[in-house]
């Protein structure tokens, strides 16, 4: 916690939820005074995540990377989440995901896959999905 000696503005970034007792003392050459107060920092709760893009087209034998995962909290704040912090589940065995990179195997015959992206924070898990369309290769003729 710091106090700007010119403006008197108190700055502090809490690192945990809880109640914090603070006493500020001001003084000049002849007088001083103190003021005590309590700062209460509420825990924010993860309310949802949004994965972008929500849909992708990936040809068999190719890969694409999820652009972003954003966490939304009950206090209105949003934060970017590292792709490596998420877990991924595909409903198709030939469509896999590692650290946000979606790979469609060359032998994939499915035309769509649903990727469920999950993020866990403080025992709260939220999920979103990405729909992958696998185009049917043009037949040679």
Backbone as JSON, one array per atom type, in Angstrom:
{
  "sequence": "XXXXXXXXXXXXXXXXXXXXXXXXXXXXXXXXXXXXXXXXXXXXXXXXXXXXXXXXXXXXXXXXXXXXXXXXXXXXXXXXXXXXXXXXXXXXXXXXXXXXXXXXXXXXXXXXXXXXXXXXXXXXXXXXXXXXXXXXXXXXX",
  "N": [[0.86, -1.17, 0.0], [0.55, 2.19, -0.85], [1.0, 5.72, -0.34], [0.43, 8.66, -2.01], [2.45, 11.33, -1.57], [2.0, 13.92, -2.42], [-0.67, 14.12, -3.36], [-2.17, 12.6, -1.62], [-3.48, 10.31, -2.28], [-4.34, 6.99, -1.77], [-3.0, 3.96, -2.78], [-3.48, 0.57, -3.69], [-3.29, -2.84, -4.43], [-5.12, -5.57, -3.86], [-4.23, -8.95, -3.04], [-5.64, -11.07, -2.19], [-8.82, -12.26, -0.97], [-10.65, -10.87, 1.84], [-10.68, -9.21, 5.08], [-9.08, -6.19, 5.85], [-7.3, -4.36, 8.11], [-6.45, -0.98, 8.36], [-4.33, 1.7, 9.16], [-3.83, 5.07, 8.86], [-1.48, 7.6, 9.1], [-0.97, 11.03, 9.35], [1.18, 13.86, 9.27], [2.67, 16.97, 10.19], [5.11, 19.49, 10.84], [4.27, 20.2, 13.4], [1.9, 18.9, 14.23], [0.02, 15.83, 14.32], [-2.1, 13.2, 13.07], [-4.27, 10.36, 13.12], [-6.07, 7.95, 11.22], [-8.18, 5.24, 11.23], [-9.34, 2.41, 9.41], [-11.26, -0.21, 7.83], [-10.69, -2.31, 5.13], [-12.59, -4.22, 3.01], [-12.29, -6.96, 0.99], [-13.99, -8.62, -1.36], [-14.42, -11.98, -2.48], [-14.23, -12.79, -5.87], [-16.39, -14.45, -8.14], [-16.21, -16.91, -10.62], [-18.28, -16.76, -13.38], [-18.82, -17.43, -16.03], [-17.41, -18.68, -19.15], [-16.13, -17.65, -22.31], [-15.49, -18.86, -25.45], [-13.6, -18.24, -28.3], [-12.95, -18.68, -31.76], [-16.49, -19.45, -31.95], [-17.29, -21.23, -33.82], [-15.62, -23.27, -36.23], [-14.06, -24.11, -39.33], [-12.38, -26.89, -40.36], [-10.28, -28.67, -42.34], [-9.84, -32.19, -43.04], [-6.86, -33.6, -41.86], [-5.72, -31.24, -41.07], [-5.04, -28.39, -38.85], [-6.21, -25.97, -36.46], [-6.04, -23.12, -34.3], [-7.66, -22.25, -31.28], [-8.8, -18.98, -30.77], [-9.21, -17.36, -28.44], [-9.89, -17.54, -24.89], [-12.09, -16.31, -22.61], [-12.65, -15.37, -19.31], [-15.45, -14.61, -17.28], [-16.61, -12.7, -14.54], [-18.5, -12.39, -11.44], [-18.41, -9.77, -10.6], [-18.37, -8.18, -12.78], [-15.97, -8.04, -14.1], [-13.7, -9.1, -16.64], [-11.39, -11.53, -17.89], [-8.55, -12.6, -19.73], [-7.82, -15.97, -20.45], [-5.26, -18.34, -20.34], [-4.68, -20.63, -22.96], [-3.51, -23.0, -22.25], [-4.41, -23.37, -19.69], [-6.84, -24.51, -19.75], [-9.13, -27.31, -20.1], [-9.92, -29.83, -22.52], [-12.4, -31.5, -24.4], [-13.35, -33.66, -26.93], [-16.07, -34.7, -28.98], [-15.56, -36.43, -30.97], [-13.37, -38.98, -31.89], [-11.39, -38.67, -33.82], [-10.87, -36.03, -33.88], [-8.92, -33.96, -32.18], [-7.67, -32.12, -29.32], [-5.11, -30.11, -28.09], [-3.83, -27.99, -25.79], [-5.39, -25.91, -26.88], [-5.08, -26.16, -29.61], [-6.74, -27.43, -32.27], [-6.97, -30.43, -33.92], [-7.72, -32.15, -36.84], [-7.79, -35.38, -37.83], [-6.3, -36.98, -40.71], [-7.74, -39.17, -41.45], [-10.31, -38.71, -40.67], [-13.78, -39.07, -40.78], [-16.0, -37.84, -39.9], [-18.39, -35.15, -40.08], [-18.89, -33.08, -38.43], [-17.78, -31.81, -35.26], [-17.91, -31.45, -31.76], [-16.3, -29.45, -29.51], [-15.67, -29.32, -26.17], [-14.75, -26.88, -24.0], [-13.25, -26.33, -20.95], [-12.81, -24.53, -17.89], [-11.35, -24.21, -14.73], [-11.61, -22.66, -11.6], [-10.95, -21.9, -8.3], [-12.54, -24.1, -7.34], [-14.76, -23.84, -8.98], [-16.13, -24.68, -12.02], [-16.43, -23.82, -15.38], [-17.82, -24.02, -18.67], [-17.63, -23.92, -22.27], [-18.44, -24.23, -25.77], [-16.98, -25.24, -28.91], [-17.87, -25.49, -32.21], [-16.87, -27.62, -34.68], [-16.61, -27.81, -38.1], [-16.12, -30.19, -40.52], [-15.21, -30.15, -43.7], [-16.46, -32.01, -46.48], [-14.31, -33.7, -48.59], [-13.79, -32.64, -51.97], [-14.89, -34.67, -54.59], [-12.85, -36.38, -56.89], [-12.77, -36.27, -60.52]],
  "CA": [[0.0, 0.0, 0.0], [1.34, 3.42, -0.92], [0.29, 6.99, -0.27], [1.08, 9.71, -2.77], [2.67, 12.42, -0.62], [1.49, 15.18, -2.98], [-2.13, 14.12, -3.52], [-2.82, 11.87, -0.53], [-4.19, 9.15, -2.82], [-3.85, 5.69, -1.3], [-3.08, 2.94, -3.83], [-3.22, -0.78, -3.2], [-3.91, -3.91, -5.19], [-5.18, -6.74, -2.99], [-3.88, -10.23, -3.64], [-6.51, -12.1, -1.63], [-10.06, -11.78, -0.36], [-10.59, -10.8, 3.29], [-10.79, -7.89, 5.7], [-7.76, -5.67, 6.14], [-7.31, -3.15, 8.95], [-5.46, -0.01, 7.9], [-4.23, 2.95, 9.91], [-3.06, 6.08, 8.13], [-1.05, 8.7, 9.95], [-0.46, 12.21, 8.66], [1.82, 14.77, 10.23], [3.52, 18.06, 9.7], [6.13, 19.77, 11.85], [3.74, 20.44, 14.75], [0.74, 18.08, 14.58], [-0.21, 14.57, 13.6], [-3.42, 12.62, 13.28], [-4.41, 9.03, 12.53], [-7.42, 7.5, 10.84], [-8.21, 3.79, 11.02], [-10.49, 1.9, 8.67], [-11.15, -1.6, 7.38], [-10.99, -2.55, 3.71], [-13.09, -5.57, 2.79], [-12.14, -7.41, -0.38], [-14.83, -9.78, -1.59], [-13.95, -12.93, -3.48], [-15.02, -12.78, -7.1], [-16.72, -15.8, -8.57], [-16.27, -17.18, -12.05], [-19.67, -16.99, -13.78], [-18.89, -18.05, -17.36], [-16.28, -18.46, -20.05], [-16.5, -17.53, -23.72], [-14.42, -19.34, -26.32], [-13.68, -17.72, -29.67], [-14.28, -18.55, -32.35], [-17.46, -20.45, -31.53], [-17.34, -22.21, -34.91], [-14.43, -23.34, -37.08], [-14.02, -25.11, -40.4], [-11.03, -27.45, -40.42], [-10.21, -29.8, -43.26], [-9.15, -33.39, -42.56], [-5.42, -33.49, -41.99], [-5.31, -29.87, -40.73], [-5.21, -27.91, -37.48], [-6.4, -24.54, -36.2], [-5.94, -22.81, -32.88], [-8.67, -21.41, -30.66], [-8.28, -17.62, -30.68], [-9.17, -16.85, -27.06], [-10.84, -17.97, -23.85], [-12.26, -15.19, -21.69], [-13.42, -15.65, -18.1], [-16.3, -13.52, -16.81], [-16.8, -12.82, -13.1], [-19.73, -11.8, -10.91], [-18.24, -8.34, -10.34], [-18.33, -7.49, -14.06], [-14.63, -8.07, -14.65], [-13.36, -10.19, -17.55], [-9.94, -11.76, -17.97], [-8.09, -13.59, -20.7], [-7.34, -17.21, -19.85], [-4.29, -19.04, -21.19], [-5.22, -21.86, -23.55], [-2.94, -24.12, -21.5], [-5.1, -23.48, -18.39], [-8.15, -25.12, -20.0], [-9.19, -28.72, -20.5], [-10.65, -29.95, -23.78], [-12.98, -32.81, -24.7], [-13.98, -33.72, -28.25], [-17.02, -35.8, -29.11], [-15.08, -37.27, -32.08], [-12.02, -39.48, -31.59], [-10.44, -38.21, -34.84], [-10.69, -34.59, -33.72], [-8.27, -33.86, -30.88], [-7.29, -30.77, -28.92], [-4.03, -30.0, -27.11], [-3.5, -26.58, -25.51], [-6.15, -25.01, -27.75], [-4.88, -26.48, -31.02], [-7.68, -28.46, -32.69], [-6.43, -31.17, -35.06], [-8.61, -33.12, -37.47], [-6.91, -36.37, -38.46], [-6.51, -37.18, -42.14], [-8.71, -40.26, -41.64], [-11.6, -38.32, -40.07], [-14.94, -39.12, -41.67], [-17.09, -37.05, -39.31], [-18.57, -33.85, -40.71], [-18.88, -32.08, -37.36], [-17.3, -32.21, -33.94], [-18.15, -30.46, -30.7], [-15.2, -29.39, -28.55], [-16.05, -28.68, -24.92], [-13.61, -26.23, -23.35], [-13.58, -26.08, -19.54], [-11.82, -23.8, -17.08], [-11.66, -24.35, -13.31], [-10.99, -21.67, -10.72], [-11.52, -21.94, -6.95], [-13.56, -25.16, -7.29], [-15.86, -23.53, -9.9], [-15.77, -25.03, -13.39], [-17.34, -23.32, -16.4], [-17.52, -24.59, -19.97], [-18.22, -23.38, -23.5], [-18.15, -25.18, -26.83], [-16.59, -24.83, -30.26], [-18.36, -26.44, -33.21], [-15.93, -27.77, -35.78], [-17.17, -28.39, -39.32], [-15.09, -30.82, -41.36], [-15.8, -30.21, -45.04], [-16.29, -33.24, -47.23], [-13.41, -33.41, -49.71], [-14.38, -32.7, -53.3], [-14.54, -35.93, -55.26], [-12.14, -36.2, -58.17], [-13.59, -36.8, -61.58]],
  "C": [[0.9, 1.23, 0.0], [0.43, 4.63, -0.82], [1.1, 8.01, -1.05], [1.22, 10.92, -1.85], [2.17, 13.77, -1.13], [-0.03, 15.24, -3.0], [-2.86, 13.46, -2.36], [-3.57, 10.64, -1.0], [-3.51, 7.87, -2.33], [-4.05, 4.69, -2.43], [-2.71, 1.59, -3.25], [-3.94, -1.76, -4.09], [-3.93, -5.15, -4.3], [-4.82, -8.01, -3.75], [-4.73, -11.38, -3.12], [-7.77, -11.45, -1.09], [-9.88, -11.74, 1.16], [-10.79, -9.38, 3.78], [-9.4, -7.45, 6.14], [-7.88, -4.37, 6.92], [-6.15, -2.26, 8.53], [-5.5, 1.2, 8.82], [-3.32, 3.88, 9.14], [-2.73, 7.19, 9.1], [-0.52, 9.82, 9.06], [0.16, 13.13, 9.7], [2.52, 15.88, 9.48], [4.52, 18.35, 10.83], [5.57, 19.87, 13.26], [2.61, 19.5, 15.15], [0.74, 16.79, 13.78], [-1.6, 14.06, 13.93], [-3.43, 11.25, 12.61], [-5.87, 8.77, 12.2], [-7.32, 6.01, 10.57], [-9.47, 3.4, 10.26], [-10.21, 0.47, 8.26], [-11.53, -1.66, 5.91], [-11.42, -4.0, 3.59], [-13.0, -5.89, 1.3], [-12.95, -8.69, -0.54], [-14.2, -10.69, -2.64], [-14.84, -12.82, -4.71], [-15.24, -14.22, -7.54], [-16.78, -15.86, -10.09], [-17.71, -17.51, -12.42], [-19.8, -17.66, -15.14], [-17.56, -17.9, -18.07], [-16.85, -18.36, -21.47], [-15.27, -17.92, -24.54], [-14.66, -18.79, -27.72], [-12.62, -18.37, -30.54], [-15.19, -19.67, -31.85], [-17.63, -21.55, -32.58], [-16.06, -22.13, -35.72], [-14.66, -24.35, -38.18], [-12.59, -25.57, -40.52], [-11.07, -28.67, -41.31], [-9.5, -30.98, -42.61], [-7.66, -33.24, -42.84], [-4.88, -32.11, -41.62], [-5.58, -29.55, -39.27], [-5.51, -26.42, -37.49], [-6.39, -24.34, -34.7], [-7.1, -21.93, -32.44], [-8.05, -20.03, -30.45], [-8.15, -17.14, -29.23], [-10.19, -17.56, -26.19], [-10.88, -16.81, -22.86], [-13.13, -15.63, -20.52], [-14.2, -14.41, -17.71], [-16.65, -13.78, -15.34], [-18.04, -12.06, -12.64], [-19.61, -10.31, -10.6], [-18.12, -7.53, -11.64], [-16.98, -7.48, -14.74], [-14.48, -9.28, -15.58], [-11.85, -10.32, -17.6], [-9.64, -12.81, -19.01], [-7.52, -14.79, -19.95], [-6.37, -17.88, -20.83], [-4.92, -20.33, -21.71], [-4.71, -23.09, -22.81], [-3.61, -24.33, -20.15], [-6.45, -24.19, -18.52], [-8.01, -26.61, -20.26], [-10.14, -28.81, -21.69], [-11.15, -31.38, -23.94], [-13.67, -32.7, -26.05], [-14.96, -34.87, -28.28], [-16.67, -36.72, -30.28], [-13.64, -37.69, -31.8], [-10.98, -38.99, -32.59], [-10.27, -36.7, -34.85], [-10.17, -34.39, -32.3], [-7.89, -32.41, -30.6], [-6.19, -30.86, -27.87], [-3.69, -28.52, -27.0], [-4.16, -25.61, -26.5], [-5.97, -25.25, -29.23], [-5.78, -27.67, -31.37], [-7.12, -29.11, -33.96], [-7.46, -32.18, -35.54], [-7.71, -34.11, -38.21], [-7.27, -36.54, -39.94], [-7.57, -38.25, -42.4], [-10.1, -39.93, -41.1], [-12.7, -38.37, -41.13], [-16.13, -38.35, -41.12], [-17.2, -35.71, -40.04], [-18.64, -32.72, -39.68], [-18.3, -32.69, -36.09], [-17.63, -31.08, -32.98], [-16.99, -30.58, -29.71], [-15.72, -28.67, -27.31], [-14.79, -28.18, -24.24], [-14.04, -25.89, -21.93], [-12.43, -25.38, -18.85], [-12.28, -23.87, -15.63], [-10.89, -23.32, -12.51], [-11.7, -21.71, -9.38], [-12.7, -22.89, -6.85], [-14.81, -24.85, -8.12], [-15.37, -23.84, -11.31], [-16.85, -24.5, -14.33], [-16.87, -23.83, -17.76], [-18.21, -23.81, -21.09], [-17.84, -24.37, -24.6], [-17.71, -24.48, -28.11], [-17.14, -25.91, -31.19], [-17.4, -26.43, -34.38], [-16.66, -28.45, -36.95], [-16.0, -28.93, -40.13], [-15.68, -30.96, -42.75], [-15.5, -31.55, -45.72], [-15.38, -32.92, -48.42], [-14.14, -33.52, -51.05], [-13.94, -34.0, -53.96], [-13.89, -35.62, -56.61], [-12.95, -36.77, -59.32], [-12.98, -36.68, -62.85]]
}
